[in-house]
Amino acid sequence: MVEQHGRRVVVIGAGIGGLTAAALLAHRGDSVLVLDQAIVPGGCASTFKRRGFIFDVGATQVAGLEPGGIHHRIFEELNIEPPAATQIDPACAVYLPGEMEPINVWRDPQRWKTERQRQFPGSEPFWQLMADLFRYSWAFQSRDPVLPPRNLWDITQLAKAVRPDTLLTLPHTFTTVGQVLRWYGLGNDRRLKTFLDMQLKLYSQVDADQTALLYAATALAVSQSPHGLFHLQGSMQTLSDRLVESLERDGSRLLMRHTVEQVHTEGQRATAVTIRNQKTGEVWTEPADHVVANVTVQNLVKLLGDAAPSGYRDRVEKLPPSSGAFVIYLGVKQDALPENCPPHLQFLYDYAGPIAENNSLFVSVSKPGDGRAPAGHATIVASSFTDPKIWWNCSTEDYQQRKQEYTNQAIDRLSQYFHLTPETIVHQEAATPRTFAHYTGRSEGIVGGIGQRIPTFGPFGFATRTPVRSLWLVGDSTHPGEGTAGVSYSALTVVRQIEQQG
């Protein structure tokens, strides 16, 4: 067990960002208490079980497990074994409307280059620019800059990460993907634009015309070797299980079914939190030297209440609307899957309907023996973006009707690829923003962060260092954004900042 010193840290939320921060702080000697209102840890990267099937709630793939990747670095520091995982190849098979052949996003860079040249003739200058920007940006990010900086120490860490090639990215700081497509004469390439819109929205929440170019360069290239995406053996839950084992080994505590109702401040410094035990109703105030909030920035403002700085509150209130998710979970017989089914697919709705909204379905399929389904069966998890407000501003009857309409249309679209019948579907259920709000506590059930537009990405986004001293923000509202790798990086940044502040 690690010898602990006097610093008391309360972590709100046991998502991957919160667990990573907690495990690192505990391993470095802090006394850490982690609180979460859910039944199991993991947040949007947790799982649930039904009739022998294990379903990944939201996140279904992991980046950063390769040597030097953020998860690999963190597991090495914690001295714990990373979860068993296999590389995903192709990272995604993307089906454009009306097309029977997918665009395969291969892990091998040369194979992916050949694929995109065949699929999008004349687009290679665009892809080469993206590859260059990714190379410069990735090297910069690997040197652990603090973005956006909020004090002299942050600025110093940022400056230390800059190299001459980093400066080559500066001219593109205020550029979107859509602008670059037009520069290269590709603005009217409908297939390329549709493909980019589909892929980018998975990571940035917005389409190519709105996505910051420097963010897109990483999002579109991280699935290629020597990086890549990984499929965890067992379920996504194994990632949070490893982190929980580490923090408990190092003498810290995790309390599930405990809701943090308020963050207390004195003189613009976080000093304590009010906690409610959901099972007993007991309420108490827990003092803290530091509070780490693994919540949305919208949730953070609510937790602060009247203590939220007015400028911070105003900025949050002026954010563009965030997305929610509609997810359908299917447990099926193996013969519902076509032969050689890729592990991840993406379909665009190619007809009008309640779920369409120029929307896509991102589909994850389990593999035989990966622990998610009984022998001879598989899981299919398909998610699409949706406006959270339409699920809240309605009657119970309208809500149930909309949920059924979305379910029917999703199964209809999936049935164009999978063999889905009453005989092959063993289990079926769906989740809406209301479901995510109930189980994760995220404001309105929003998912995926705040969108990687120019005003909200990287140097212009929300900092891990909040305006309230000793109150820190981790998760997908902060740099570098969504995904288990992104939120883990924000957690590492907070840990470094806490150690510097003392």
N, C-alpha and C positions, 0 to 999 in steps of 0.2 A: 504494500500500500504506500502511496505517495505521502510524504510528510506535508501536512497542511499548515499554511500560515494564516494570518488574521483576516484575509480578504473574503468577505461574504458576497456571493453572487447568486442572484435569483434569475433563472431563465424562464421566460414565459413562452411556452409552446415547445412541444417535443417533435417538431418536424425535423428534417435532416439538418437544416441550418442551426436550429437550437441545440440539437443533440451533439452536433460537431463542436460548437462553441463550448458546450458544457463539458464534453469529454476532454477537450484540449485544456481548458482551465483547470479541471480536476487533476489532470495528469501533471500540470505545472504547479500544483500545490494549493489551489483555491478550494474553499468550501462552497460547493455548488448545490443549489436546490432547483430542480426542474419541475415545472408544473404544466399539466395539460388537461383540457376538459374532456378529451376523448377516452375511449376504453383502451386503445392500444397506441403505442407511439408510432411516429413515422409521418403523420400529417397526410399530405397528398401522395406520399410514397409508401403508404401503409397498404394492408390487404384485409380481405374478409373471406370467410369460408361459407360455402353453401353446397350441401349434398355431395361432398367429396371433392368439390372444386375449390381452388384458391384463386381469387381474383385480385389483381393489382388495382387499387382504387383509382389512381390517376397516372402517375409516372410509371412507365413500363420499360424504360431503358436507361442506361447509366453511361456517362462519359467520365473520363478522368481516372480509370483504373489502370491504364498503361503506366509503365515506369516513368516517373516524373510527373504524372498526372496528379491533380489535386487530391483525389481520394487515396491514391497510392502514397503520396507524401504524408497525408494525415494518418493513415494506418501505420506507416513506418514510425512516425513519432510516438503514436500511442502504443506501439509494440503489440499490435493485434493482427491476426490474419485477415486479409481481405476476403469477402465472400467469394465463393466459387462462381465463375462467370465464363461465358463464351462470347467471342466476337460476333457481332451482327453483320452479315454480309449477304445480300445488299442491306444497307442501312434502311432503305425504303424502296418499295416498288410503287411508283406513282402512275396512276391511271388517269389520263386526261379524258374529258368527255367524249364519248363516241369511239374511243380507241380500245382495241383489244390487247395491244402489246404495251407493257409498262415501260416507263423510264426507270431503269435500275440505278440507284445511287450506290455504286460499288465502293468497297473499302480500298481496293488497290487503286492508287492514283492514276496509273496509266490506263487501267481498264475503264475508270470513270471518265477520263479524258476522251477515250475512244467513243464511249457511249454518248457523251454530250455533243461531240462533234457530229456524230451520226444523227442525233435527235434534233440538234439546233445548228444547222450549217451556218457558218459565218459569224458565230457568236464567240469564237475562241479568244479574241482580244479582251472581251468582257471578263471571261473566266480567268485569263492570265492576270488581269488587274486584281481580281479578287484574291487570287493565290498570292500575289505579292503583298497585298495589304494584310492578308492573314499571317503571312510569315513575319512581317514586321510587328504586327499587333500581338501575336502569340509570344514572341520573344520578349516584348515589353511586359506583357501580363505575367510571364513566368518569373520576372524579377520583383514581383509583389508590390506594384505601385498602390497607393491609396487614392481611390477615385470615388466621388469627387473629394478633394482635400478641403478641410475645414479649419485647420490651424497650422502653425509653423512645422510641427512634426510631420503632419500629413504631407505638406508640401515638400519637405525634405525627402520623404520616402518616394514621392512621385518623381522628384528630380533625379534621385539615385537610379531609377529604372529607365531613364531616358538614354538612348544611344543615338548616333547619327542617323541610323535607318528609321528610328522612331519618327524623326522629323519629316520623313517622306509621307507619313500618314496625315500630317497636319492640313495640307490643302483639301483633304476630303472630309474634314471634321463636320462640315455643315452640308454634306452631300447625302442624298438618298439614292437607293438602288434605281428607282425610276428615272432619276436625272441621268445617271450613267448609261442606262439603256438607251436613252435618247441621244446622248453624246456619240455613242457607237452606231447610231442608225438602227437600233433594235427596238425602238419604241413601238413599232407596229407588228412586231413578231408575236402574234397572239399565243402560240404554243409556249414559247419561252416565258412570256409574261405570266401565263396561267400557271406554269410549273413553279416559277419563283413565288408567285402569290401564295400557292398552296404550301410550299415548304417553309417560307419565311413566317407565315402566320403561326406555324407550330411553335416557333421560338420567340418571335418578336411581338406577337399579338396583332400585328398590322400587316398590310400588304406591301408590295415592293415600292409603290409610290411614296409610302410613308416611312419605311424602315431605314434607319441610319445605315449608311454604307459600311462603316467600320464595324458595326455590330454584325451586319449580314455576312461580311467576309469570314468571320469566325463561325457563325452559325452554319454556313454552307460548306465549310471545309473540315470541321472537327470530326466528321464521320470517316475521313480518309486516314490511312496509315501514314505515320506511325501512331496516330491517335486512335480514333475509332469509338464506336458505341458498343455497349456490352449488355448481354442478357444474363440476369442473375439466376443461378440455380436455386430452386425452391420458390422464391418470390422476391419482390422488392423489399419485403419485411426484413430479409436477412441483413440489409444495409443498416437499418436502425437497430436491429438486435445486436450487431457488433459494437455499435457506439454505446448502447445501454450497458453492455457487459463491461466496457472499458471504464465508463464513469462510475459504475457501482464498485468495480474493482479498486478504483482510486478513492473510495470513501465518500462519494457524493450520492445524492438521493434523487429518485424520480417518483413523483406522485401523479398518477393518472386519476381522472374523474375529479380534478380540482380546478376550479375556474378562478383566474385572476380578474377581479372586478375593478380594480383601480391601481394606478401607479401614483404614489405620494411623492411630493416634492417639497423642499425647503430652500428658498433662495435660488430657484432655478437649478436645483440639484435633486436627482432621484434619491430617495432615502428609504423607501419601503413599498410593499405592495399589500393590498387587501385580497385575501384568498377565501374562497368558499369551497368546502367539502361537499360535493354533490350528493354523496350518499347519506351523510349525517346532518347536513345543513349548517355545520359549525363554520363560523366566520372568524378569522383572525388576521392581524397585521404582522407581516414578516419584515423585519428590518434588513437592509441590504446596503453594501458599499457600492455595488453596481447592479443594474438591472439590464438584462439582455432580452429584447423583445423579438421573438421569431414569429412576427405577425405581419399582416399587411399594414401599410402606412395609414390606411383608413382606420384600422383597428387601434393603432397606436394613439391617434388623436382622441378616440373615444376613451381609451384607458386613462389618458391624461386629464380629460374633462376640461374644467376651467383653467387648469394649469398649462394647457397646450399654448405655446407662444402663438400670438395672433398671426404673424407672418407665415408660420409653418402650417397652421390650420387653413389659412386662405389658400396656400399653394395646393394643399391636398384637395380642398373643395373645388378648385379650378381644373383638376386633372381631367383629361378626356375619360369618358366612361370605360371601365374595365370589362373584360369578357368573363362570361361564365361558361360552364361546360354542360352539355347533355351527353351522358355516357350510357351505353347499353352493354350489359354483361351477359354473355351467352356461354353456357356449358353445353357442349355438343358432342355427338358421336364422331369418331375419327373420320367416318366416310362423308361427313359434311364438308370436309376440306378437299380441295383439288390436289392433285399430285404436285409435289415440289412447291408447296405453298410457302411464300416468303414469310419471315417472322413479323414484318411490318409492311403495311400497305397503306395507300392513301387514294381515296376516290373523291371526285368532285360530284356533287349533286348536279345532274344534267337535265333537271326538269323542275318546274315550279312546285312549291309545297311549303308547308309551315316551317320546316327545318332548313330549307334550301339557303335562303339569304346569301346567295353566292358563296356557299359554304362547302366544306369538305368533311369527310369522315377519315380520321386517322385510326388505323386498325392494328392491333397487336394480337398475335396468335401464339399460343403456347406450343412447345416442342415436345415430342414424346420423351418421357423420362425426366422432364425438367421440374417435376414436383407440383405442377399446377392442376393436373387433372388425373383421374383414375385411368388405368390402362384401357386403351381403346377409345379414349375420349380426348377432348381438347377444350381450351377456353378461347373465346373470341371477345376482346374488349375494344369497342369502337366509340370514339368520342368526336364531338363536333362543338364548335363555338356557338354561343347563344347570348342574347342580351339578357342579363340577370333580371332586369326590371319587369319583363313580361311574365316572369314566374312568381313575382311578389304582388304586383298590382292586379290581382284577379281574385275571384271567388274560389272556394274549394272545388266547386263543380267545374269551373273553367280550367283550373289547374290540372285536375285529373284528366279532363278531356284533352288538353294540350299535351300532357305527358303521353297519353295513348296515341295521339296523332304523330308525335315525334318518334315514338317506338315503332309504329307501323311503317313510317316512311324510312326509318333507318334499316329495318329488317328487309323492306322491299329493295333498298339499294344494295345491301349486303348480299341478298339472294341472287343478284346478277353475277356474283363471283362464287359464293359459297352455296352448297346444296342445303338450304335451310327449309325444313318441313317440320310439322308437328312430331314426326317420327325421329328426326335427327336432333331436335332441340330438347335437351334434357332439363335445362334450367335457364330462366330468363328473368332479368330485372333491369331497372333503369334508375339513373341518378340525374337530378337536376340541380341548379344552383341552390335550391332549398335544401337538398340532401347534403351538399357540400357545406353549407352554412351550419347545418345541424351537427355534422360529425367533425368538422375541422374548426368551426368557429370563425371562419373567414367572413369578413363583412360582405353581405349579400351573396355569399357563395362564390365570389370572384376567384379566378384562378390565373396563374401565369404571370403575375406581376402587373406593371403599369404601362407596358408597351414601350418598345424601343424606337420611339420617334426621336428626331433631333433634340427637342427640348428636354427629353427625359432619359437619354442614354448616357452611359459613361460619365464624362466630366460635368454633365448638366443634370444628372439624376439626383435621387435622394441619397444622402450620405449615411454610412453606418454610424457616424458620430452625429447625434441629434443635437438640437439647440439646448436641450436639457442636459446638464453635466451629469456624467455617470449613467446616462440612459443611452442604450445602444440598439440599433436596428439591424437585424439580419434577415435574410430571406430574399424572395424574388422581387421585393420592392426596391432593392438596392443593387448596386453594381456587383457582378456583371449580369444579373438577371435570373431567369428561371432555370430549372433543371437542378438535379442533385449536385452537379459539379459547381454550378454558379452559386448556389446558396452556401455550399461548403467554403468557397473562396471568400464570401462575405463574412462567414464565421471566423476564418483564419485572420482576416483583417481586424475584426473586433477584438480578438484575443491579443493581437499585437498592440492595438491601441490601449486596451485595459492595462497591459503590462507596462506600457510607457507612462500611462497616467498614474498608476500605482493605486 
